[in-house]
């Protein structure tokens, strides 16, 4: 990790438009996360029952007049995902600079030929095949006018390719969730979305002037901030997976009250109690009956939330005490604590409002921001702070060098 983050060269030419574009792609990805949250909150995941088509239409030619009810949320989600995929593809190519030109020409030519060939083989799908050829033509033209900027460092190009692979995998997972009707795929889809968002935000961070101005491991991490930020971010990712698991079980609120749980500190999960809970539920009848496992899962979600709140509060306090208010990591930690505080309130509000779609979506969006803030703070911590062992090795190396130099002078 240390060697990777030290590879960013301060002499690397600044590309202000690439920097802005990376930030724009990150913002578009955040919008996609919010739209995805709306789809799940409104129970619209299967409102469009086919894929890659939309109710029998080509996804990009689906009539606006049919965007009604849950179809509106699901189809908007698909179009936003397509936009993010397109933006990510451009970002990956842009990181290769002028070296992307030959590849764009080859890909463009292949798409044009494929579209023309498919038109002959499948004339009933002429619209889709012409669209494919159109994309190829755009790629071919771009191959001649692509920016002549220098390629980004190899490791950054690798991240760009990884983002492209991730967005393609995310699209396939989303499609399989529709065609295979498996809730488990929805959990993986939601988790990959969070990781992809973190990856895109990391690329944007590495392009920023803020990152370029950070001194490389100028301080010793004597208070273990690198460990704190990394572990807590991992805990937040675990919490987001737990939340996605609950959301994709379509069982509504397994526990309808907060801060108590069915009026107790720990709810009764016996078969008789679960039967009473289901009898007394006032939710929409379309929800699946809750189970003891779902009740326990939501309690675990609450316990992990408490752990995260305590850990982030402790991390922010330590940053203020040992690093001072003006230190970049302190600002990250204080912002992080504010987001986690808002996330706790939104989680409670989700229960108090009976799982209101807008509140539940805000809870998902804020959770994503908590993950991103912690992840970027961890990267900054590894950039700014050196591990104590590394510092000791440097001191020992300097002492050996000084000793050899003094021995050489004495010998002369």
Secondary structure, DSSP 8 states (H G I E B T S, - for coil): -HHHHTT--TTS---HHHHHHHHHHHHHHHHHHHHHHHHHHTT-TTSS-SSSSBTTB-GGG--GGG--THHHHHHHHHHHHHHHHHHHHHHHHHHTGGGHHHHHHHHHHHHHHHHHHHHHH-GGGHHHHHHHHHHHHHHHHHHHHS-------HHHHHHHHHHHHHHHHHHHHHHHHHHH--HHHHHHHHHHHHHHHHHHHHHHHHHSHHHHHS-TT-EE-TT-HHHHHHHHHHHHHHHHHHHHHHHTTT---SS-SSSSBTTBSS---SHHHHHHHHHH--S-TTS----HHHHHHHHHHHHHHHHHHHHHHHHHHHHHHHH-TTSHHHHHHHHHHHHHHHHHHHHHHHHHTTS-HHHHHHHHHHHHHHHHHHHHHHHHHHHHEE-HHHHHHHHHHHHHHHHHHHHHHHH-
